[in-house]
Amino acid sequence: MLSNEPSKEEAVTIAAEAEPVRFLLISGKPIGEPIAWYGPIVMNTQEELRVAFEELERNTFIKHRKVGR
């Protein structure tokens, strides 16, 4: 487990025996916002999470705009 305490020295060890392994480690400072998480979607509130899943069902969740529009 990694900690947010800067005074602690920490290490992450990954070992694979038979097969190679790939992983992604992301680190950052806490931003002090609430977290609402369900499945693949993370938002700040349950209401935002509900809206996100409605948009996902309508295929309007995360639409990228073309540059210049």
Biopython code that builds the backbone (N, CA, C, O; Angstrom):
import numpy as np
from Bio.PDB.StructureBuilder import StructureBuilder

atoms = [
    (1, "MET", "N", (0.845, -1.178, 0.000)),
    (1, "MET", "CA", (0.000, 0.000, 0.000)),
    (1, "MET", "C", (0.885, 1.234, 0.000)),
    (1, "MET", "O", (1.848, 1.320, 0.761)),
    (2, "LEU", "N", (0.557, 2.174, -0.845)),
    (2, "LEU", "CA", (1.303, 3.411, -0.883)),
    (2, "LEU", "C", (0.603, 4.442, -0.015)),
    (2, "LEU", "O", (-0.619, 4.414, 0.127)),
    (3, "SER", "N", (1.362, 5.334, 0.555)),
    (3, "SER", "CA", (0.830, 6.323, 1.481)),
    (3, "SER", "C", (0.977, 7.717, 0.906)),
    (3, "SER", "O", (1.801, 7.945, 0.021)),
    (4, "ASN", "N", (0.186, 8.643, 1.402)),
    (4, "ASN", "CA", (0.300, 10.047, 1.008)),
    (4, "ASN", "C", (1.263, 10.811, 1.903)),
    (4, "ASN", "O", (1.467, 12.011, 1.720)),
    (5, "GLU", "N", (1.850, 10.121, 2.865)),
    (5, "GLU", "CA", (2.766, 10.791, 3.779)),
    (5, "GLU", "C", (4.138, 10.912, 3.127)),
    (5, "GLU", "O", (4.775, 9.899, 2.842)),
    (6, "PRO", "N", (4.612, 12.166, 2.882)),
    (6, "PRO", "CA", (5.878, 12.348, 2.170)),
    (6, "PRO", "C", (7.094, 11.837, 2.938)),
    (6, "PRO", "O", (8.145, 11.620, 2.334)),
    (7, "SER", "N", (6.984, 11.640, 4.247)),
    (7, "SER", "CA", (8.138, 11.217, 5.028)),
    (7, "SER", "C", (8.407, 9.718, 4.894)),
    (7, "SER", "O", (9.479, 9.251, 5.279)),
    (8, "LYS", "N", (7.456, 8.962, 4.358)),
    (8, "LYS", "CA", (7.633, 7.520, 4.249)),
    (8, "LYS", "C", (8.336, 7.164, 2.947)),
    (8, "LYS", "O", (7.956, 7.630, 1.872)),
    (9, "GLU", "N", (9.366, 6.333, 3.059)),
    (9, "GLU", "CA", (9.992, 5.786, 1.856)),
    (9, "GLU", "C", (9.190, 4.567, 1.445)),
    (9, "GLU", "O", (8.854, 3.721, 2.274)),
    (10, "GLU", "N", (8.885, 4.486, 0.158)),
    (10, "GLU", "CA", (8.050, 3.398, -0.297)),
    (10, "GLU", "C", (8.625, 2.781, -1.563)),
    (10, "GLU", "O", (9.381, 3.413, -2.302)),
    (11, "ALA", "N", (8.249, 1.543, -1.786)),
    (11, "ALA", "CA", (8.679, 0.843, -2.988)),
    (11, "ALA", "C", (7.535, -0.033, -3.469)),
    (11, "ALA", "O", (6.714, -0.510, -2.685)),
    (12, "VAL", "N", (7.507, -0.227, -4.762)),
    (12, "VAL", "CA", (6.544, -1.136, -5.365)),
    (12, "VAL", "C", (7.362, -2.217, -6.059)),
    (12, "VAL", "O", (8.248, -1.921, -6.861)),
    (13, "THR", "N", (7.058, -3.463, -5.744)),
    (13, "THR", "CA", (7.747, -4.571, -6.373)),
    (13, "THR", "C", (6.734, -5.384, -7.170)),
    (13, "THR", "O", (5.705, -5.800, -6.636)),
    (14, "ILE", "N", (7.022, -5.606, -8.427)),
    (14, "ILE", "CA", (6.169, -6.405, -9.293)),
    (14, "ILE", "C", (6.993, -7.601, -9.746)),
    (14, "ILE", "O", (8.116, -7.445, -10.228)),
    (15, "ALA", "N", (6.435, -8.788, -9.591)),
    (15, "ALA", "CA", (7.146, -10.001, -9.996)),
    (15, "ALA", "C", (6.223, -10.879, -10.829)),
    (15, "ALA", "O", (5.043, -11.034, -10.512)),
    (16, "ALA", "N", (6.762, -11.442, -11.880)),
    (16, "ALA", "CA", (6.014, -12.372, -12.726)),
    (16, "ALA", "C", (6.826, -13.651, -12.825)),
    (16, "ALA", "O", (8.040, -13.621, -13.027)),
    (17, "GLU", "N", (6.142, -14.762, -12.679)),
    (17, "GLU", "CA", (6.860, -16.037, -12.719)),
    (17, "GLU", "C", (6.885, -16.637, -14.122)),
    (17, "GLU", "O", (7.948, -16.728, -14.736)),
    (18, "ALA", "N", (5.742, -17.041, -14.626)),
    (18, "ALA", "CA", (5.733, -17.759, -15.899)),
    (18, "ALA", "C", (5.542, -16.837, -17.107)),
    (18, "ALA", "O", (6.144, -17.051, -18.160)),
    (19, "GLU", "N", (4.719, -15.834, -16.953)),
    (19, "GLU", "CA", (4.375, -14.956, -18.065)),
    (19, "GLU", "C", (4.816, -13.527, -17.772)),
    (19, "GLU", "O", (4.850, -13.114, -16.612)),
    (20, "PRO", "N", (5.155, -12.768, -18.816)),
    (20, "PRO", "CA", (5.472, -11.349, -18.604)),
    (20, "PRO", "C", (4.231, -10.611, -18.095)),
    (20, "PRO", "O", (3.102, -11.049, -18.312)),
    (21, "VAL", "N", (4.458, -9.509, -17.430)),
    (21, "VAL", "CA", (3.349, -8.731, -16.885)),
    (21, "VAL", "C", (3.499, -7.273, -17.324)),
    (21, "VAL", "O", (4.608, -6.752, -17.439)),
    (22, "ARG", "N", (2.351, -6.626, -17.568)),
    (22, "ARG", "CA", (2.327, -5.197, -17.871)),
    (22, "ARG", "C", (1.433, -4.535, -16.833)),
    (22, "ARG", "O", (0.405, -5.094, -16.453)),
    (23, "PHE", "N", (1.812, -3.360, -16.377)),
    (23, "PHE", "CA", (0.994, -2.646, -15.407)),
    (23, "PHE", "C", (1.210, -1.150, -15.559)),
    (23, "PHE", "O", (2.187, -0.696, -16.155)),
    (24, "LEU", "N", (0.276, -0.405, -15.005)),
    (24, "LEU", "CA", (0.333, 1.043, -15.021)),
    (24, "LEU", "C", (0.217, 1.534, -13.589)),
    (24, "LEU", "O", (-0.740, 1.198, -12.892)),
    (25, "LEU", "N", (1.170, 2.314, -13.152)),
    (25, "LEU", "CA", (1.155, 2.892, -11.811)),
    (25, "LEU", "C", (0.995, 4.404, -11.967)),
    (25, "LEU", "O", (1.794, 5.063, -12.631)),
    (26, "ILE", "N", (-0.040, 4.929, -11.349)),
    (26, "ILE", "CA", (-0.309, 6.358, -11.432)),
    (26, "ILE", "C", (-0.248, 6.933, -10.027)),
    (26, "ILE", "O", (-0.770, 6.339, -9.083)),
    (27, "SER", "N", (0.381, 8.074, -9.891)),
    (27, "SER", "CA", (0.517, 8.690, -8.588)),
    (27, "SER", "C", (0.188, 10.177, -8.693)),
    (27, "SER", "O", (0.402, 10.798, -9.734)),
    (28, "GLY", "N", (-0.328, 10.730, -7.621)),
    (28, "GLY", "CA", (-0.615, 12.158, -7.597)),
    (28, "GLY", "C", (-1.005, 12.602, -6.205)),
    (28, "GLY", "O", (-1.235, 11.780, -5.319)),
    (29, "LYS", "N", (-1.077, 13.895, -6.023)),
    (29, "LYS", "CA", (-1.481, 14.446, -4.732)),
    (29, "LYS", "C", (-3.005, 14.408, -4.623)),
    (29, "LYS", "O", (-3.694, 14.624, -5.620)),
    (30, "PRO", "N", (-3.542, 14.138, -3.437)),
    (30, "PRO", "CA", (-4.995, 14.159, -3.250)),
    (30, "PRO", "C", (-5.546, 15.559, -3.536)),
    (30, "PRO", "O", (-4.922, 16.559, -3.182)),
    (31, "ILE", "N", (-6.718, 15.627, -4.179)),
    (31, "ILE", "CA", (-7.314, 16.920, -4.496)),
    (31, "ILE", "C", (-8.485, 17.255, -3.575)),
    (31, "ILE", "O", (-9.108, 18.307, -3.720)),
    (32, "GLY", "N", (-8.785, 16.373, -2.640)),
    (32, "GLY", "CA", (-9.801, 16.662, -1.638)),
    (32, "GLY", "C", (-11.226, 16.729, -2.150)),
    (32, "GLY", "O", (-12.058, 17.415, -1.556)),
    (33, "GLU", "N", (-11.531, 16.031, -3.240)),
    (33, "GLU", "CA", (-12.888, 16.015, -3.768)),
    (33, "GLU", "C", (-13.542, 14.671, -3.485)),
    (33, "GLU", "O", (-12.850, 13.661, -3.357)),
    (34, "PRO", "N", (-14.870, 14.646, -3.386)),
    (34, "PRO", "CA", (-15.561, 13.369, -3.160)),
    (34, "PRO", "C", (-15.427, 12.467, -4.389)),
    (34, "PRO", "O", (-15.184, 12.936, -5.501)),
    (35, "ILE", "N", (-15.590, 11.174, -4.164)),
    (35, "ILE", "CA", (-15.474, 10.195, -5.246)),
    (35, "ILE", "C", (-16.730, 9.332, -5.274)),
    (35, "ILE", "O", (-17.145, 8.780, -4.255)),
    (36, "ALA", "N", (-17.324, 9.228, -6.453)),
    (36, "ALA", "CA", (-18.440, 8.311, -6.687)),
    (36, "ALA", "C", (-17.977, 7.378, -7.804)),
    (36, "ALA", "O", (-17.667, 7.832, -8.905)),
    (37, "TRP", "N", (-17.930, 6.088, -7.525)),
    (37, "TRP", "CA", (-17.355, 5.134, -8.469)),
    (37, "TRP", "C", (-18.284, 3.958, -8.652)),
    (37, "TRP", "O", (-18.808, 3.413, -7.681)),
    (38, "TYR", "N", (-18.491, 3.563, -9.905)),
    (38, "TYR", "CA", (-19.244, 2.358, -10.208)),
    (38, "TYR", "C", (-18.728, 1.820, -11.530)),
    (38, "TYR", "O", (-18.806, 2.498, -12.555)),
    (39, "GLY", "N", (-18.206, 0.614, -11.508)),
    (39, "GLY", "CA", (-17.669, 0.002, -12.727)),
    (39, "GLY", "C", (-16.546, 0.837, -13.311)),
    (39, "GLY", "O", (-15.610, 1.207, -12.602)),
    (40, "PRO", "N", (-16.632, 1.138, -14.607)),
    (40, "PRO", "CA", (-15.531, 1.858, -15.263)),
    (40, "PRO", "C", (-15.602, 3.373, -15.124)),
    (40, "PRO", "O", (-14.725, 4.078, -15.623)),
    (41, "ILE", "N", (-16.628, 3.883, -14.457)),
    (41, "ILE", "CA", (-16.817, 5.341, -14.419)),
    (41, "ILE", "C", (-16.606, 5.874, -12.999)),
    (41, "ILE", "O", (-17.125, 5.326, -12.026)),
    (42, "VAL", "N", (-15.837, 6.950, -12.910)),
    (42, "VAL", "CA", (-15.582, 7.623, -11.630)),
    (42, "VAL", "C", (-15.982, 9.088, -11.788)),
    (42, "VAL", "O", (-15.517, 9.778, -12.696)),
    (43, "MET", "N", (-16.840, 9.542, -10.901)),
    (43, "MET", "CA", (-17.296, 10.934, -10.917)),
    (43, "MET", "C", (-17.173, 11.479, -9.486)),
    (43, "MET", "O", (-16.592, 10.831, -8.616)),
    (44, "ASN", "N", (-17.730, 12.686, -9.254)),
    (44, "ASN", "CA", (-17.675, 13.279, -7.923)),
    (44, "ASN", "C", (-18.925, 13.017, -7.082)),
    (44, "ASN", "O", (-18.842, 13.003, -5.854)),
    (45, "THR", "N", (-20.076, 12.810, -7.715)),
    (45, "THR", "CA", (-21.305, 12.579, -6.964)),
    (45, "THR", "C", (-22.088, 11.426, -7.582)),
    (45, "THR", "O", (-21.850, 11.038, -8.726)),
    (46, "GLN", "N", (-23.028, 10.883, -6.806)),
    (46, "GLN", "CA", (-23.899, 9.828, -7.321)),
    (46, "GLN", "C", (-24.753, 10.359, -8.472)),
    (46, "GLN", "O", (-25.020, 9.633, -9.429)),
    (47, "GLU", "N", (-25.178, 11.608, -8.387)),
    (47, "GLU", "CA", (-25.969, 12.210, -9.461)),
    (47, "GLU", "C", (-25.151, 12.290, -10.756)),
    (47, "GLU", "O", (-25.660, 11.952, -11.825)),
    (48, "GLU", "N", (-23.901, 12.730, -10.674)),
    (48, "GLU", "CA", (-23.037, 12.767, -11.856)),
    (48, "GLU", "C", (-22.836, 11.364, -12.425)),
    (48, "GLU", "O", (-22.794, 11.180, -13.641)),
    (49, "LEU", "N", (-22.716, 10.390, -11.548)),
    (49, "LEU", "CA", (-22.549, 8.998, -11.964)),
    (49, "LEU", "C", (-23.803, 8.515, -12.704)),
    (49, "LEU", "O", (-23.697, 7.857, -13.739)),
    (50, "ARG", "N", (-24.987, 8.841, -12.175)),
    (50, "ARG", "CA", (-26.245, 8.458, -12.830)),
    (50, "ARG", "C", (-26.331, 9.067, -14.227)),
    (50, "ARG", "O", (-26.679, 8.377, -15.185)),
    (51, "VAL", "N", (-26.015, 10.351, -14.345)),
    (51, "VAL", "CA", (-26.053, 11.040, -15.637)),
    (51, "VAL", "C", (-25.038, 10.412, -16.599)),
    (51, "VAL", "O", (-25.338, 10.226, -17.779)),
    (52, "ALA", "N", (-23.863, 10.093, -16.110)),
    (52, "ALA", "CA", (-22.836, 9.492, -16.956)),
    (52, "ALA", "C", (-23.311, 8.165, -17.547)),
    (52, "ALA", "O", (-23.080, 7.896, -18.726)),
    (53, "PHE", "N", (-23.968, 7.343, -16.746)),
    (53, "PHE", "CA", (-24.462, 6.067, -17.262)),
    (53, "PHE", "C", (-25.622, 6.271, -18.238)),
    (53, "PHE", "O", (-25.755, 5.513, -19.198)),
    (54, "GLU", "N", (-26.461, 7.279, -18.008)),
    (54, "GLU", "CA", (-27.504, 7.596, -18.982)),
    (54, "GLU", "C", (-26.878, 8.007, -20.307)),
    (54, "GLU", "O", (-27.329, 7.574, -21.368)),
    (55, "GLU", "N", (-25.836, 8.846, -20.253)),
    (55, "GLU", "CA", (-25.138, 9.271, -21.467)),
    (55, "GLU", "C", (-24.453, 8.091, -22.145)),
    (55, "GLU", "O", (-24.427, 8.006, -23.373)),
    (56, "LEU", "N", (-23.903, 7.192, -21.358)),
    (56, "LEU", "CA", (-23.258, 6.010, -21.918)),
    (56, "LEU", "C", (-24.275, 5.170, -22.700)),
    (56, "LEU", "O", (-23.974, 4.684, -23.790)),
    (57, "GLU", "N", (-25.468, 5.001, -22.146)),
    (57, "GLU", "CA", (-26.522, 4.249, -22.826)),
    (57, "GLU", "C", (-26.981, 4.937, -24.110)),
    (57, "GLU", "O", (-27.340, 4.268, -25.079)),
    (58, "ARG", "N", (-26.971, 6.286, -24.121)),
    (58, "ARG", "CA", (-27.382, 7.053, -25.313)),
    (58, "ARG", "C", (-26.233, 7.256, -26.293)),
    (58, "ARG", "O", (-26.415, 7.863, -27.349)),
    (59, "ASN", "N", (-25.050, 6.752, -25.949)),
    (59, "ASN", "CA", (-23.845, 6.924, -26.781)),
    (59, "ASN", "C", (-23.448, 8.395, -26.921)),
    (59, "ASN", "O", (-22.947, 8.819, -27.962)),
    (60, "THR", "N", (-23.680, 9.167, -25.852)),
    (60, "THR", "CA", (-23.273, 10.577, -25.856)),
    (60, "THR", "C", (-22.220, 10.866, -24.782)),
    (60, "THR", "O", (-21.828, 12.016, -24.586)),
    (61, "PHE", "N", (-21.771, 9.831, -24.098)),
    (61, "PHE", "CA", (-20.753, 9.982, -23.049)),
    (61, "PHE", "C", (-19.387, 10.109, -23.709)),
    (61, "PHE", "O", (-18.986, 9.234, -24.477)),
    (62, "ILE", "N", (-18.679, 11.173, -23.421)),
    (62, "ILE", "CA", (-17.349, 11.472, -23.958)),
    (62, "ILE", "C", (-17.370, 11.572, -25.477)),
    (62, "ILE", "O", (-16.968, 10.646, -26.181)),
    (63, "LYS", "N", (-17.827, 12.662, -25.945)),
    (63, "LYS", "CA", (-17.762, 12.963, -27.371)),
    (63, "LYS", "C", (-16.656, 13.994, -27.568)),
    (63, "LYS", "O", (-16.674, 15.060, -26.951)),
    (64, "HIS", "N", (-15.707, 13.675, -28.419)),
    (64, "HIS", "CA", (-14.591, 14.582, -28.695)),
    (64, "HIS", "C", (-14.969, 15.524, -29.832)),
    (64, "HIS", "O", (-15.502, 15.105, -30.859)),
    (65, "ARG", "N", (-14.688, 16.770, -29.629)),
    (65, "ARG", "CA", (-14.936, 17.756, -30.694)),
    (65, "ARG", "C", (-13.753, 17.785, -31.636)),
    (65, "ARG", "O", (-12.608, 17.626, -31.214)),
    (66, "LYS", "N", (-14.030, 17.986, -32.905)),
    (66, "LYS", "CA", (-12.960, 18.117, -33.883)),
    (66, "LYS", "C", (-12.319, 19.491, -33.718)),
    (66, "LYS", "O", (-13.004, 20.467, -33.412)),
    (67, "VAL", "N", (-11.021, 19.563, -33.919)),
    (67, "VAL", "CA", (-10.292, 20.825, -33.801)),
    (67, "VAL", "C", (-10.812, 21.803, -34.854)),
    (67, "VAL", "O", (-10.995, 21.434, -36.013)),
    (68, "GLY", "N", (-11.046, 23.045, -34.447)),
    (68, "GLY", "CA", (-11.502, 24.066, -35.368)),
    (68, "GLY", "C", (-13.008, 24.200, -35.425)),
    (68, "GLY", "O", (-13.523, 24.993, -36.213)),
    (69, "ARG", "N", (-13.726, 23.447, -34.610)),
    (69, "ARG", "CA", (-15.192, 23.551, -34.617)),
    (69, "ARG", "C", (-15.672, 24.241, -33.380)),
    (69, "ARG", "O", (-16.877, 24.423, -33.203)),
]
sb = StructureBuilder()
sb.init_structure("model")
sb.init_model(0)
sb.init_chain("A")
sb.init_seg("    ")
for serial, (resi, resn, name, xyz) in enumerate(atoms, 1):
    if name == "N":
        sb.init_residue(resn, " ", resi, " ")
    sb.init_atom(name, np.array(xyz, "f"), 0.0, 1.0, " ", f" {name:<3s}", serial, name[0])
structure = sb.get_structure()
